[in-house]
Amino acid sequence: MNSSNNFIEILGVDDCKNIKSNYFKEFDFQSNIKLEDNSIEKILSINVNINIESTDIIKTPIMLSNEGVFFSGYKLKVELIMNMKIKYMFQNTLGLNDNKLVKTVYIVLPLEHNNTNMIDLLRKKKIIINSYIEDIYCELREENLIYTNISAIVTANFTES
């Protein structure tokens, strides 16, 4: 999906209207990217995608957290790698900044699904994990400082097959 803000082409935003999951984590990832090139004139485009690098199940106590979240006994740890490419102009030359940003999120899971615990479901590859980019914001803050804010969601669902 393409969009633009301040005439910057935005690539990588997913259509998130029909995401259905009881188990998810929404988050924002902000970064300030200082570029070596002097006098960046304009950001042309930003392209972001998320890859799920690894997953693991963490056993937690069954309790109510200080934030009011009920811990059921398991959390899904998902390590993400965000690939971000920013094209820009400086001194009538095209520049490209290629970043890999690492983010780890945790999704609270139920104690079991269809009488099977989460560790067995993950081992049997019955937990389907998806990541979506909800929004991308990018702006030139100074001559060589680019600010980005990426809003994303990671979902976990169970498969019966």
C-alpha positions in Angstrom: 0.0 0.0 0.0 1.4 3.4 -0.9 0.6 6.8 0.6 2.5 10.0 1.2 3.1 12.6 3.8 4.8 15.9 2.9 5.4 14.5 -0.6 7.4 11.5 0.8 6.4 8.2 -0.9 5.5 5.8 1.9 5.8 2.0 1.0 5.0 -1.0 3.2 1.9 0.0 5.0 -0.5 -2.9 5.3 -4.3 -2.9 5.1 -5.1 -3.6 8.7 -8.9 -3.3 8.7 -9.6 -7.0 8.7 -7.0 -8.2 11.3 -8.8 -10.5 13.7 -6.9 -11.9 16.7 -7.4 -12.1 20.4 -3.7 -12.3 20.9 -1.7 -9.3 19.7 0.8 -6.6 20.5 0.7 -3.1 19.0 3.7 -0.9 19.3 5.5 2.2 17.9 9.1 2.2 17.0 10.8 5.6 16.8 14.3 6.4 15.5 16.5 9.3 14.7 18.8 8.5 11.9 21.9 10.8 11.6 23.3 10.6 8.0 26.8 11.3 7.1 25.8 13.1 3.9 25.8 16.9 4.4 22.8 19.0 3.6 20.0 16.6 2.8 17.6 18.5 0.7 14.6 16.2 0.6 13.4 12.8 1.6 11.9 11.0 -1.5 10.6 7.8 0.0 10.6 5.3 2.9 10.0 1.6 2.5 9.6 -0.6 5.6 9.0 -4.3 6.0 9.1 -6.5 9.1 10.5 -10.0 9.2 9.9 -12.4 12.1 13.4 -13.5 13.1 12.6 -15.9 16.0 9.9 -16.9 18.4 9.9 -18.6 21.8 7.4 -19.3 24.6 8.1 -17.8 28.1 6.4 -19.3 31.1 5.0 -16.6 33.4 3.3 -16.6 36.8 -0.5 -16.6 36.6 -1.3 -13.2 38.0 -2.6 -9.7 37.4 0.2 -7.3 36.4 0.6 -3.8 37.9 -0.8 -2.5 34.5 -4.0 -4.6 34.9 -3.0 -7.3 32.3 -3.9 -10.8 33.3 -0.9 -13.1 32.8 -2.3 -16.6 31.9 1.0 -18.5 32.3 2.6 -18.0 28.9 4.0 -15.2 26.8 5.1 -15.5 23.2 8.4 -13.7 22.6 8.7 -12.5 19.0 11.9 -11.0 17.7 11.4 -8.8 14.7 13.8 -7.2 12.2 12.5 -4.1 10.5 14.1 -3.3 7.2 13.9 0.4 6.5 15.1 2.0 3.3 15.1 5.8 2.9 15.8 7.5 -0.4 16.8 11.1 -0.3 18.4 13.9 -2.3 21.6 15.7 -1.2 23.6 18.1 -3.4 21.7 17.0 -6.5 22.6 13.4 -5.8 20.4 10.4 -4.9 21.2 8.8 -1.5 20.0 5.6 0.1 20.0 4.8 3.8 19.4 1.1 4.6 18.7 0.2 8.2 17.9 -3.0 10.1 16.2 -2.3 13.4 15.6 -5.1 16.0 12.5 -5.1 18.2 11.3 -7.8 20.6 7.6 -7.9 21.6 5.7 -10.1 23.9 2.2 -11.4 23.4 0.2 -12.8 26.4 -1.2 -16.2 25.4 -3.8 -18.5 27.1 -2.6 -21.3 29.3 -3.8 -23.8 26.6 -5.8 -24.1 23.4 -8.0 -27.1 22.7 -6.4 -28.9 25.7 -2.8 -28.4 24.4 -0.3 -26.1 26.1 1.5 -23.3 24.3 4.9 -25.0 24.3 3.5 -28.0 22.4 1.5 -25.8 20.0 4.7 -23.8 19.1 6.7 -27.0 18.7 4.0 -28.4 16.4 3.9 -25.1 14.5 0.3 -24.6 15.4 0.8 -20.9 16.4 0.6 -18.6 13.3 2.4 -15.3 13.9 1.9 -12.4 11.5 3.2 -8.8 11.5 1.6 -5.8 9.9 2.7 -2.2 9.5 -0.1 0.1 10.4 1.5 3.5 9.8 4.8 5.0 8.8 5.8 8.6 9.5 9.0 10.2 8.3 10.4 13.7 8.4 13.6 15.6 7.9 14.3 17.3 11.3 17.7 18.9 10.5 20.0 19.0 7.5 21.1 15.4 8.1 18.7 14.0 10.8 15.7 11.9 9.8 13.0 11.1 12.3 10.8 8.0 11.7 7.9 6.5 13.7 6.6 3.1 12.6 3.3 1.8 14.1 2.9 -2.0 13.8 1.0 -4.9 15.2 2.0 -8.6 15.7 -0.7 -11.2 16.0 -0.8 -14.8 17.2 -3.5 -17.2 16.1 -3.9 -21.0 16.4 -4.4 -23.4 13.6 -6.4 -26.6 13.9 -4.7 -28.6 11.1 
